[in-house]
Amino acid sequence: MALLSRLHRFHQRHPWSHNDHYGPWVADCVAASGARNVLDVGCGTGNLAALLRRRAATVTGLEPDPATTRAAAERFAGDPAVTIVQADFAARDRQRRWDAVTLVAVLHHLPLVPTLRELRGCLAPGGRLVIVGCYREDGPADLLATLPAALANPVVGLVKHPDRAAVTPLHMTAPTTNPKETLRDIRAAAAQELPGARIRRRLFWRYTLVYDALA
C-alpha cells in the first residue's frame, strides 16, 4: 500500500491520462468499422471526440458534468460536425441509432447489465461498440497485471510530463468512482448481453471490449 501511495503522489506530480493513452486505439477501432456517426458517452473535455472527428462524419458527445461540458462545447464551437450535450447516458436521444458508440472509463459509473443491454440497442445494424473500462482487482491474475503497470506508470509520466505539474490538467479532473465489478463479472455480463464481444485485459488497470451488432 505504501508503494501504491508513493506512485499515486508521483503521478500527481507528473500527470498523464491512462484513458487518453487508449484514445488512438479507440479511434482506429471505430474507423475500421466504417462508422460515420459516432456517440461518445462521457466525452469529458473532448480529447477522444477530437480523434473520432478525424475519422467520422459526425460525433455527438454526452457529458453530465456542467464545467466539463462547457469546456468541450467551447473546444468544438466552430465545428458543426461535433455536438456536445450536457446529459448522462440515460438522457440520450433514444430514437437515434449510431454507427459506433464509445465509452472510456464510463461504464463502471453505470449499472452494468442494464447499460450493456441499452448500449446494444443504441447501435445501428452492423454498428460497433467500443469500451475502455475499469475493473475491480480480485485475485492473482489482477495482481500480476498490476505489477507491470505500476512499474511503467512513472516512466510514462516522466516521458509525457517531465516537468512537475502545478495543477491537475482539466481533462483529468472529472468525478471518479471505484469500479464494483471484477473482470470476471464484466465477462459474464457481456456474454449475456453482447454475445460475441471481444474482451481483453489491458495495461494500466483497464480492459477493452469490442462488440459488433448484426448487420
GROMACS elastic network, one bead per residue, 0.5 to 0.9 nm:
[ bonds ]
;  ai    aj funct       b0    kb
    1     4     6  0.50815   500
    1     5     6  0.61369   500
    1     6     6  0.86731   500
    2     5     6  0.50214   500
    2     6     6  0.62558   500
    2     7     6  0.86201   500
    3     6     6  0.51542   500
    3     7     6  0.61752   500
    3     8     6  0.85950   500
    4     8     6  0.60849   500
    4     9     6  0.86933   500
    4   150     6  0.78812   500
    5     8     6  0.50445   500
    5     9     6  0.63538   500
    5    10     6  0.86664   500
    6     9     6  0.51484   500
    6    10     6  0.61942   500
    6    11     6  0.85840   500
    7    10     6  0.50046   500
    7    11     6  0.60827   500
    7    12     6  0.86617   500
    7   150     6  0.74838   500
    7   153     6  0.80830   500
    7   154     6  0.71810   500
    8    11     6  0.50182   500
    8    12     6  0.63236   500
    8    13     6  0.88421   500
    9    12     6  0.50969   500
    9    13     6  0.65073   500
    9    14     6  0.87946   500
   10    13     6  0.51418   500
   10    14     6  0.62062   500
   10    15     6  0.80659   500
   10   154     6  0.69728   500
   10   157     6  0.84169   500
   11    15     6  0.50231   500
   11    16     6  0.74176   500
   11   153     6  0.77390   500
   11   154     6  0.66925   500
   11   157     6  0.67078   500
   12    15     6  0.52055   500
   12    16     6  0.86308   500
   12   164     6  0.85919   500
   12   165     6  0.75246   500
   12   167     6  0.86177   500
   12   168     6  0.71670   500
   13   157     6  0.87610   500
   13   161     6  0.87142   500
   13   163     6  0.81270   500
   13   164     6  0.50543   500
   13   165     6  0.53192   500
   13   166     6  0.77492   500
   13   167     6  0.85858   500
   13   168     6  0.84907   500
   14   154     6  0.78596   500
   14   157     6  0.52349   500
   14   158     6  0.63327   500
   14   160     6  0.79948   500
   14   161     6  0.52993   500
   14   162     6  0.65554   500
   14   163     6  0.68456   500
   14   164     6  0.55651   500
   14   165     6  0.60625   500
   15   157     6  0.61134   500
   15   158     6  0.87430   500
   15   160     6  0.81979   500
   15   161     6  0.64818   500
   15   164     6  0.84282   500
   15   165     6  0.71467   500
   15   168     6  0.70727   500
   15   169     6  0.77460   500
   15   172     6  0.85020   500
   16    19     6  0.88557   500
   16    20     6  0.81329   500
   16    21     6  0.83540   500
   16   156     6  0.79463   500
   16   157     6  0.59412   500
   16   160     6  0.67642   500
   16   161     6  0.69241   500
   16   169     6  0.86206   500
   16   172     6  0.81973   500
   17    20     6  0.51889   500
   17    21     6  0.63120   500
   17   171     6  0.83067   500
   17   172     6  0.67733   500
   18    21     6  0.51272   500
   18    22     6  0.71663   500
   18   204     6  0.64785   500
   18   205     6  0.84521   500
   18   206     6  0.83615   500
   19    22     6  0.56353   500
   19    23     6  0.68046   500
   19   104     6  0.64806   500
   19   105     6  0.68360   500
   19   132     6  0.76841   500
   19   133     6  0.88555   500
   19   206     6  0.85082   500
   20    24     6  0.79135   500
   20    47     6  0.72182   500
   20    48     6  0.72380   500
   20   104     6  0.86944   500
   21    24     6  0.73724   500
   21    25     6  0.83311   500
   22    25     6  0.52894   500
   22    26     6  0.62817   500
   22    27     6  0.87883   500
   22   104     6  0.85113   500
   22   132     6  0.75690   500
   23    26     6  0.51250   500
   23    27     6  0.62172   500
   23    28     6  0.86261   500
   23    47     6  0.78020   500
   23    48     6  0.56197   500
   23    51     6  0.72888   500
   23    52     6  0.88240   500
   23   104     6  0.84266   500
   24    27     6  0.50719   500
   24    28     6  0.60872   500
   24    29     6  0.85034   500
   24    48     6  0.79891   500
   24    51     6  0.69622   500
   24    52     6  0.87328   500
   25    28     6  0.51322   500
   25    29     6  0.60949   500
   25    30     6  0.86419   500
   26    29     6  0.50531   500
   26    30     6  0.62012   500
   26    31     6  0.85874   500
   26    48     6  0.81530   500
   26    51     6  0.88346   500
   26    52     6  0.83073   500
   26   102     6  0.77240   500
   26   104     6  0.88184   500
   26   130     6  0.67384   500
   26   131     6  0.80106   500
   26   132     6  0.80396   500
   27    30     6  0.51473   500
   27    31     6  0.60935   500
   27    32     6  0.85584   500
   27    48     6  0.75496   500
   27    49     6  0.88433   500
   27    51     6  0.60958   500
   27    52     6  0.53273   500
   27    53     6  0.88972   500
   27    54     6  0.87084   500
   27    55     6  0.72076   500
   28    31     6  0.50401   500
   28    32     6  0.60499   500
   28    33     6  0.87935   500
   28    52     6  0.85111   500
   28    55     6  0.81314   500
   29    32     6  0.52059   500
   29    33     6  0.67342   500
   29   128     6  0.87226   500
   29   130     6  0.74577   500
   29   210     6  0.83939   500
   30    33     6  0.54016   500
   30    34     6  0.69913   500
   30    35     6  0.62101   500
   30    38     6  0.83768   500
   30    52     6  0.77589   500
   30    55     6  0.80064   500
   30    56     6  0.84165   500
   30    99     6  0.88069   500
   30   100     6  0.65039   500
   30   101     6  0.84392   500
   30   102     6  0.83618   500
   30   128     6  0.70655   500
   30   129     6  0.82697   500
   30   130     6  0.73570   500
   31    34     6  0.52715   500
   31    35     6  0.60710   500
   31    36     6  0.83047   500
   31    52     6  0.80443   500
   31    55     6  0.57763   500
   31    56     6  0.71092   500
   32    35     6  0.77509   500
   33    99     6  0.83528   500
   33   100     6  0.80626   500
   33   126     6  0.84206   500
   33   127     6  0.75288   500
   33   128     6  0.66968   500
   33   212     6  0.86438   500
   34    55     6  0.88353   500
   34    56     6  0.81814   500
   34    99     6  0.80500   500
   34   100     6  0.89381   500
   34   127     6  0.88887   500
   35    38     6  0.68608   500
   35    55     6  0.83315   500
   35    56     6  0.63586   500
   35    57     6  0.83138   500
   35    98     6  0.82487   500
   35   100     6  0.58176   500
   35   127     6  0.72131   500
   35   128     6  0.77930   500
   36    55     6  0.78423   500
   36    58     6  0.64208   500
   36    59     6  0.84152   500
   36    98     6  0.84661   500
   36    99     6  0.62407   500
   36   100     6  0.78703   500
   37    56     6  0.62853   500
   37    57     6  0.59473   500
   37    59     6  0.60023   500
   37    60     6  0.79859   500
   37    97     6  0.89424   500
   37    98     6  0.58325   500
   37    99     6  0.54052   500
   37   100     6  0.67026   500
   37   101     6  0.88404   500
   38    49     6  0.89915   500
   38    52     6  0.77890   500
   38    53     6  0.87954   500
   38    56     6  0.71046   500
   38    57     6  0.81960   500
   38    58     6  0.62767   500
   38    60     6  0.62967   500
   38    61     6  0.85039   500
   38    98     6  0.58703   500
   38    99     6  0.59548   500
   38   101     6  0.57062   500
   38   102     6  0.76285   500
   39    49     6  0.89720   500
   39    58     6  0.86383   500
   39    59     6  0.59077   500
   39    61     6  0.59931   500
   39    62     6  0.76962   500
   39    98     6  0.65373   500
   39    99     6  0.82302   500
   39   100     6  0.63812   500
   39   102     6  0.63119   500
   39   103     6  0.87784   500
   40    43     6  0.55709   500
   40    48     6  0.80027   500
   40    49     6  0.68857   500
   40    52     6  0.88902   500
   40    59     6  0.71288   500
   40    60     6  0.61103   500
   40    62     6  0.63132   500
   40    63     6  0.88266   500
   40   100     6  0.84982   500
   40   101     6  0.58585   500
   40   103     6  0.61327   500
   40   104     6  0.85000   500
   41    44     6  0.87949   500
   41    60     6  0.83929   500
   41    61     6  0.60156   500
   41    62     6  0.50108   500
   41    63     6  0.68765   500
   41    88     6  0.76522   500
   41    89     6  0.64946   500
   41   101     6  0.73163   500
   41   102     6  0.60979   500
   41   103     6  0.52208   500
   41   104     6  0.78096   500
   41   106     6  0.73990   500
   42    61     6  0.69233   500
   42    62     6  0.52897   500
   42    64     6  0.71668   500
   42    65     6  0.89338   500
   42    87     6  0.87179   500
   42    88     6  0.72683   500
   42    89     6  0.78447   500
   42   102     6  0.87517   500
   42   103     6  0.66200   500
   42   104     6  0.73740   500
   42   105     6  0.82866   500
   42   106     6  0.62090   500
   43    46     6  0.54381   500
   43    47     6  0.76540   500
   43    48     6  0.70038   500
   43    49     6  0.67865   500
   43    60     6  0.87463   500
   43    61     6  0.52168   500
   43    62     6  0.57567   500
   43    63     6  0.55374   500
   43    68     6  0.88583   500
   43    69     6  0.83511   500
   43    72     6  0.80912   500
   43    84     6  0.82711   500
   43   102     6  0.89188   500
   43   103     6  0.79234   500
   43   104     6  0.80849   500
   44    47     6  0.74437   500
   44    48     6  0.84988   500
   44    49     6  0.89803   500
   44    61     6  0.82851   500
   44    62     6  0.81830   500
   44    63     6  0.60366   500
   44    64     6  0.87169   500
   44    65     6  0.80911   500
   44    68     6  0.58474   500
   44    69     6  0.68801   500
   44    71     6  0.84992   500
   44    72     6  0.69272   500
   44   171     6  0.65735   500
   44   172     6  0.87413   500
   44   174     6  0.71768   500
   45    48     6  0.85545   500
   45    49     6  0.85996   500
   45    63     6  0.85703   500
   45    68     6  0.55860   500
   45    69     6  0.67201   500
   45    70     6  0.82442   500
   45    71     6  0.57465   500
   45    73     6  0.81730   500
   45    75     6  0.79610   500
   45   170     6  0.77321   500
   45   171     6  0.56208   500
   46    50     6  0.60618   500
   46    51     6  0.87522   500
   46    61     6  0.76537   500
   46    68     6  0.89277   500
   46    69     6  0.87730   500
   46    71     6  0.82616   500
   46    72     6  0.52570   500
   46    73     6  0.83983   500
   46    75     6  0.76307   500
   46    76     6  0.83759   500
   46    84     6  0.86531   500
   46   171     6  0.83455   500
   47    50     6  0.53600   500
   47    51     6  0.67900   500
   47    52     6  0.89296   500
   47    72     6  0.86128   500
   47   171     6  0.80416   500
   48    51     6  0.51252   500
   48    52     6  0.61476   500
   48    53     6  0.85385   500
   48   104     6  0.87622   500
   49    53     6  0.59623   500
   49    54     6  0.88426   500
   49    59     6  0.65829   500
   49    60     6  0.79715   500
   49    61     6  0.69945   500
   49    82     6  0.78606   500
   50    53     6  0.51588   500
   50    54     6  0.68596   500
   50    59     6  0.87582   500
   50    76     6  0.85349   500
   50    82     6  0.86848   500
   51    54     6  0.55870   500
   51    55     6  0.71600   500
   52    55     6  0.52914   500
   52    56     6  0.60005   500
   52    57     6  0.89119   500
   52    58     6  0.85500   500
   52    59     6  0.70067   500
   53    56     6  0.52602   500
   53    57     6  0.67697   500
   53    58     6  0.65902   500
   53    59     6  0.61771   500
   53    81     6  0.77772   500
   53    82     6  0.72991   500
   54    57     6  0.81191   500
   56    59     6  0.71000   500
   57    81     6  0.67228   500
   57    82     6  0.88563   500
   58    80     6  0.84495   500
   58    82     6  0.58306   500
   58    83     6  0.80259   500
   59    81     6  0.63966   500
   59    83     6  0.63730   500
   59    84     6  0.84345   500
   60    81     6  0.82725   500
   60    82     6  0.57866   500
   60    84     6  0.58372   500
   60    85     6  0.74206   500
   61    69     6  0.89772   500
   61    72     6  0.86954   500
   61    82     6  0.76249   500
   61    83     6  0.61638   500
   61    85     6  0.60804   500
   61    86     6  0.84551   500
   62    69     6  0.81490   500
   62    83     6  0.86375   500
   62    84     6  0.61092   500
   62    85     6  0.50320   500
   62    86     6  0.59751   500
   62    87     6  0.54852   500
   62    88     6  0.61544   500
   62    89     6  0.70097   500
   62    91     6  0.89570   500
   62    92     6  0.76311   500
   63    66     6  0.77323   500
   63    68     6  0.72478   500
   63    69     6  0.57111   500
   63    72     6  0.88326   500
   63    84     6  0.74683   500
   63    85     6  0.63482   500
   63    86     6  0.50711   500
   63    87     6  0.54113   500
   63    88     6  0.59865   500
   63    89     6  0.83760   500
   64    68     6  0.80838   500
   64    69     6  0.71063   500
   64    85     6  0.81688   500
   64    86     6  0.51560   500
   64    89     6  0.84536   500
   65    68     6  0.54342   500
   65    69     6  0.60063   500
   65    70     6  0.87278   500
   65    86     6  0.70372   500
   65    87     6  0.80507   500
   65    88     6  0.86702   500
   65   174     6  0.75402   500
   65   175     6  0.82483   500
   66    69     6  0.50535   500
   66    70     6  0.62428   500
   66    71     6  0.87723   500
   66    86     6  0.65879   500
   66    87     6  0.89981   500
   67    70     6  0.51981   500
   67    71     6  0.64192   500
   67    72     6  0.88171   500
   68    71     6  0.51317   500
   68    72     6  0.62912   500
   68    73     6  0.85961   500
   68    86     6  0.89241   500
   68   170     6  0.81136   500
   68   171     6  0.79032   500
   68   173     6  0.87544   500
   68   174     6  0.73168   500
   69    72     6  0.51536   500
   69    73     6  0.60080   500
   69    74     6  0.85347   500
   69    84     6  0.69570   500
   69    85     6  0.71487   500
   69    86     6  0.58116   500
   69    87     6  0.89056   500
   70    73     6  0.50694   500
   70    74     6  0.60870   500
   70    75     6  0.85041   500
   70    84     6  0.86446   500
   70    86     6  0.83921   500
   71    74     6  0.52889   500
   71    75     6  0.62273   500
   71    76     6  0.89778   500
   71   170     6  0.88981   500
   72    75     6  0.50174   500
   72    76     6  0.65256   500
   72    77     6  0.85323   500
   72    84     6  0.67817   500
   73    76     6  0.54063   500
   73    77     6  0.58107   500
   73    82     6  0.87620   500
   73    83     6  0.75598   500
   73    84     6  0.55412   500
   73    85     6  0.80890   500
   74    78     6  0.83314   500
   75    78     6  0.79337   500
   75    79     6  0.88389   500
   76    79     6  0.52820   500
   76    80     6  0.78692   500
   76    81     6  0.87454   500
   76    82     6  0.63952   500
   76    83     6  0.77543   500
   76    84     6  0.80760   500
   77    80     6  0.75079   500
   77    82     6  0.83267   500
   77    83     6  0.87355   500
   78    82     6  0.88930   500
   79    82     6  0.58148   500
   79    83     6  0.83345   500
   80    83     6  0.70381   500
   85    88     6  0.87445   500
   85    92     6  0.87755   500
   87    90     6  0.78011   500
   87    91     6  0.56752   500
   87    92     6  0.68559   500
   88    91     6  0.54814   500
   88    92     6  0.68779   500
   89    92     6  0.54166   500
   89   110     6  0.88061   500
   89   115     6  0.87638   500
   90    93     6  0.87672   500
   90    94     6  0.86499   500
   91    94     6  0.79401   500
   92    95     6  0.87442   500
   92    96     6  0.86793   500
   93    96     6  0.58589   500
   93    97     6  0.88631   500
   94    97     6  0.79317   500
   94   122     6  0.75999   500
   95   122     6  0.86314   500
   96   122     6  0.70466   500
   96   123     6  0.86094   500
   96   124     6  0.85457   500
   97   100     6  0.87738   500
   97   121     6  0.77145   500
   97   123     6  0.51270   500
   97   125     6  0.85901   500
   97   127     6  0.87141   500
   98   101     6  0.65734   500
   98   122     6  0.61287   500
   98   124     6  0.51900   500
   98   125     6  0.87919   500
   98   127     6  0.67245   500
   98   128     6  0.85084   500
   99   122     6  0.88106   500
   99   123     6  0.60641   500
   99   124     6  0.54497   500
   99   125     6  0.77735   500
   99   126     6  0.73274   500
   99   128     6  0.63871   500
   99   129     6  0.86387   500
  100   122     6  0.86871   500
  100   123     6  0.65640   500
  100   124     6  0.79260   500
  100   127     6  0.53316   500
  100   129     6  0.56424   500
  100   130     6  0.75305   500
  101   119     6  0.76840   500
  101   122     6  0.76940   500
  101   123     6  0.71757   500
  101   127     6  0.80565   500
  101   128     6  0.65254   500
  101   130     6  0.62927   500
  101   131     6  0.83222   500
  102   128     6  0.85624   500
  102   129     6  0.60227   500
  102   131     6  0.57276   500
  102   132     6  0.81784   500
  103   106     6  0.56796   500
  103   107     6  0.67864   500
  103   129     6  0.83335   500
  103   130     6  0.65766   500
  103   132     6  0.62797   500
  103   133     6  0.76527   500
  104   107     6  0.75464   500
  104   130     6  0.84076   500
  104   131     6  0.58185   500
  104   133     6  0.59595   500
  104   134     6  0.87393   500
  105   108     6  0.69474   500
  105   109     6  0.81923   500
  105   131     6  0.79563   500
  105   132     6  0.59494   500
  105   134     6  0.59568   500
  105   176     6  0.89710   500
  105   206     6  0.82981   500
  106   109     6  0.56001   500
  106   110     6  0.72857   500
  106   131     6  0.84994   500
  106   132     6  0.81532   500
  106   133     6  0.67810   500
  106   134     6  0.82268   500
  107   110     6  0.53540   500
  107   111     6  0.77035   500
  107   112     6  0.68720   500
  107   115     6  0.77739   500
  107   116     6  0.86332   500
  107   131     6  0.79137   500
  107   132     6  0.84441   500
  107   133     6  0.63504   500
  107   134     6  0.78817   500
  107   179     6  0.88793   500
  108   111     6  0.73377   500
  108   112     6  0.70441   500
  108   133     6  0.70577   500
  108   134     6  0.65429   500
  108   135     6  0.74922   500
  108   177     6  0.77996   500
  108   178     6  0.76775   500
  108   179     6  0.52204   500
  108   180     6  0.70697   500
  108   181     6  0.75922   500
  109   112     6  0.85709   500
  109   176     6  0.81432   500
  109   177     6  0.67696   500
  109   178     6  0.83520   500
  109   179     6  0.74212   500
  110   114     6  0.86208   500
  110   115     6  0.66921   500
  111   114     6  0.60584   500
  111   115     6  0.58867   500
  111   116     6  0.85418   500
  112   115     6  0.53762   500
  112   116     6  0.62119   500
  112   117     6  0.87458   500
  112   181     6  0.82361   500
  112   186     6  0.76909   500
  112   189     6  0.73572   500
  113   116     6  0.52709   500
  113   117     6  0.63225   500
  113   118     6  0.87555   500
  113   186     6  0.86985   500
  113   189     6  0.58640   500
  113   190     6  0.78785   500
  113   192     6  0.84284   500
  113   193     6  0.71489   500
  114   117     6  0.51040   500
  114   118     6  0.62206   500
  114   119     6  0.85969   500
  114   193     6  0.86868   500
  115   118     6  0.50219   500
  115   119     6  0.59714   500
  115   120     6  0.85501   500
  116   119     6  0.50281   500
  116   120     6  0.62629   500
  116   121     6  0.87363   500
  116   189     6  0.78945   500
  116   190     6  0.72049   500
  116   193     6  0.62327   500
  116   194     6  0.72239   500
  117   120     6  0.52904   500
  117   121     6  0.65687   500
  117   193     6  0.56138   500
  117   194     6  0.75785   500
  118   122     6  0.63811   500
  119   122     6  0.50424   500
  119   123     6  0.69275   500
  119   129     6  0.76014   500
  120   123     6  0.57021   500
  120   124     6  0.89319   500
  120   128     6  0.89974   500
  120   129     6  0.76795   500
  120   193     6  0.78025   500
  120   194     6  0.70883   500
  120   211     6  0.85843   500
  120   213     6  0.72790   500
  121   124     6  0.80058   500
  122   127     6  0.87757   500
  123   126     6  0.76073   500
  123   127     6  0.50887   500
  123   128     6  0.68893   500
  123   129     6  0.75084   500
  123   212     6  0.87527   500
  123   213     6  0.68329   500
  124   127     6  0.50110   500
  124   128     6  0.83782   500
  124   213     6  0.75077   500
  124   214     6  0.88269   500
  124   215     6  0.81020   500
  125   128     6  0.89643   500
  125   212     6  0.88442   500
  125   213     6  0.59606   500
  125   214     6  0.57104   500
  126   212     6  0.62113   500
  126   214     6  0.50323   500
  127   211     6  0.83984   500
  127   212     6  0.58042   500
  127   213     6  0.52872   500
  127   214     6  0.76403   500
  127   215     6  0.75560   500
  128   210     6  0.70661   500
  128   211     6  0.56786   500
  128   213     6  0.62589   500
  129   209     6  0.77451   500
  129   210     6  0.56314   500
  129   211     6  0.50545   500
  129   212     6  0.63907   500
  129   213     6  0.80712   500
  130   208     6  0.74210   500
  130   209     6  0.58275   500
  130   211     6  0.67141   500
  130   212     6  0.89297   500
  131   207     6  0.80624   500
  131   208     6  0.55301   500
  131   210     6  0.64818   500
  131   211     6  0.88204   500
  132   206     6  0.65550   500
  132   207     6  0.57406   500
  132   209     6  0.65435   500
  133   205     6  0.85572   500
  133   206     6  0.54776   500
  133   207     6  0.53127   500
  133   208     6  0.62411   500
  133   209     6  0.79373   500
  134   178     6  0.83526   500
  134   179     6  0.62430   500
  134   181     6  0.87044   500
  134   182     6  0.88214   500
  134   183     6  0.85226   500
  134   205     6  0.63501   500
  134   207     6  0.63993   500
  134   208     6  0.89663   500
  135   178     6  0.83276   500
  135   179     6  0.53801   500
  135   180     6  0.70579   500
  135   181     6  0.58135   500
  135   182     6  0.51543   500
  135   183     6  0.56393   500
  135   185     6  0.89948   500
  135   186     6  0.80305   500
  135   205     6  0.72640   500
  135   206     6  0.68577   500
  135   207     6  0.74860   500
  136   142     6  0.87097   500
  136   178     6  0.75639   500
  136   179     6  0.53143   500
  136   180     6  0.57571   500
  136   181     6  0.55038   500
  136   183     6  0.70131   500
  136   205     6  0.89131   500
  137   141     6  0.87007   500
  137   142     6  0.54205   500
  137   143     6  0.73628   500
  137   146     6  0.87915   500
  137   179     6  0.89244   500
  137   181     6  0.86223   500
  137   182     6  0.61749   500
  137   183     6  0.77534   500
  137   205     6  0.85267   500
  138   141     6  0.78312   500
  138   142     6  0.60066   500
  138   143     6  0.77713   500
  138   182     6  0.65147   500
  138   183     6  0.83614   500
  139   142     6  0.56545   500
  139   143     6  0.65854   500
  140   143     6  0.50025   500
  140   144     6  0.61836   500
  140   145     6  0.86226   500
  141   144     6  0.51674   500
  141   145     6  0.62841   500
  141   146     6  0.87134   500
  142   145     6  0.50239   500
  142   146     6  0.61857   500
  142   147     6  0.89516   500
  142   183     6  0.88509   500
  142   205     6  0.87196   500
  143   146     6  0.50314   500
  143   147     6  0.65742   500
  144   147     6  0.55580   500
  144   148     6  0.75709   500
  145   148     6  0.62892   500
  145   149     6  0.68076   500
  145   150     6  0.89760   500
  145   201     6  0.83356   500
  145   202     6  0.81699   500
  145   203     6  0.70761   500
  145   204     6  0.83379   500
  145   205     6  0.77194   500
  146   149     6  0.51688   500
  146   150     6  0.59578   500
  146   151     6  0.86100   500
  146   203     6  0.79065   500
  146   204     6  0.73634   500
  146   205     6  0.68594   500
  147   150     6  0.51661   500
  147   151     6  0.62879   500
  147   152     6  0.86533   500
  148   151     6  0.50791   500
  148   152     6  0.59919   500
  148   153     6  0.83705   500
  148   203     6  0.76718   500
  148   204     6  0.83574   500
  149   152     6  0.51257   500
  149   153     6  0.57833   500
  149   203     6  0.57582   500
  149   205     6  0.72674   500
  150   153     6  0.53547   500
  150   154     6  0.75149   500
  150   204     6  0.76536   500
  151   154     6  0.67208   500
  151   155     6  0.73985   500
  152   155     6  0.52743   500
  152   156     6  0.61756   500
  152   157     6  0.85660   500
  152   204     6  0.84646   500
  153   156     6  0.53459   500
  153   157     6  0.61565   500
  153   158     6  0.88203   500
  153   204     6  0.74545   500
  154   158     6  0.61990   500
  154   159     6  0.86425   500
  155   158     6  0.52938   500
  155   159     6  0.63818   500
  155   160     6  0.87061   500
  156   159     6  0.50561   500
  156   160     6  0.59705   500
  156   161     6  0.81246   500
  157   160     6  0.52596   500
  157   161     6  0.54904   500
  157   162     6  0.69556   500
  158   161     6  0.52636   500
  158   163     6  0.77291   500
  159   162     6  0.57703   500
  161   164     6  0.73096   500
  161   165     6  0.78893   500
  162   165     6  0.88535   500
  165   168     6  0.67896   500
  165   169     6  0.83500   500
  167   170     6  0.86655   500
  168   171     6  0.83750   500
  168   172     6  0.65926   500
  168   173     6  0.68628   500
  169   172     6  0.54815   500
  169   173     6  0.68619   500
  170   173     6  0.53562   500
  170   174     6  0.78376   500
  171   174     6  0.68697   500
  172   175     6  0.88399   500
  173   176     6  0.84508   500
  179   182     6  0.78998   500
  181   184     6  0.78498   500
  181   185     6  0.56213   500
  181   186     6  0.65371   500
  182   185     6  0.50763   500
  182   186     6  0.63961   500
  182   187     6  0.87128   500
  183   186     6  0.50086   500
  183   187     6  0.61385   500
  183   188     6  0.85942   500
  183   201     6  0.80728   500
  183   207     6  0.79628   500
  184   187     6  0.51476   500
  184   188     6  0.62361   500
  184   189     6  0.86849   500
  185   188     6  0.51868   500
  185   189     6  0.62193   500
  185   190     6  0.86194   500
  186   189     6  0.51237   500
  186   190     6  0.60587   500
  186   191     6  0.85204   500
  186   199     6  0.89353   500
  187   190     6  0.51515   500
  187   191     6  0.61167   500
  187   192     6  0.86849   500
  187   197     6  0.88685   500
  187   199     6  0.71552   500
  188   191     6  0.51484   500
  188   192     6  0.64179   500
  188   193     6  0.88339   500
  189   192     6  0.51381   500
  189   193     6  0.61519   500
  189   194     6  0.78796   500
  190   193     6  0.51132   500
  190   195     6  0.66496   500
  190   196     6  0.84005   500
  190   197     6  0.66563   500
  190   198     6  0.89963   500
  190   199     6  0.86610   500
  190   209     6  0.87809   500
  191   194     6  0.56288   500
  191   195     6  0.50058   500
  191   196     6  0.71285   500
  191   197     6  0.71660   500
  192   195     6  0.63527   500
  194   197     6  0.56425   500
  194   211     6  0.66990   500
  194   212     6  0.86162   500
  194   213     6  0.85310   500
  195   211     6  0.80377   500
  196   210     6  0.88695   500
  196   211     6  0.67458   500
  196   212     6  0.78586   500
  197   209     6  0.64970   500
  197   210     6  0.55678   500
  197   212     6  0.72504   500
  198   208     6  0.78857   500
  198   209     6  0.54678   500
  198   210     6  0.52269   500
  198   211     6  0.64864   500
  199   207     6  0.69439   500
  199   208     6  0.55289   500
  199   210     6  0.66931   500
  199   211     6  0.88914   500
  200   206     6  0.88641   500
  200   207     6  0.55333   500
  200   208     6  0.53457   500
  200   209     6  0.67047   500
  201   205     6  0.81966   500
  201   206     6  0.64700   500
  201   208     6  0.66166   500
  202   205     6  0.67195   500
  202   206     6  0.51256   500
  202   208     6  0.68701   500
  203   206     6  0.60907   500
  203   207     6  0.78237   500
  204   207     6  0.88651   500
  212   215     6  0.86032   500
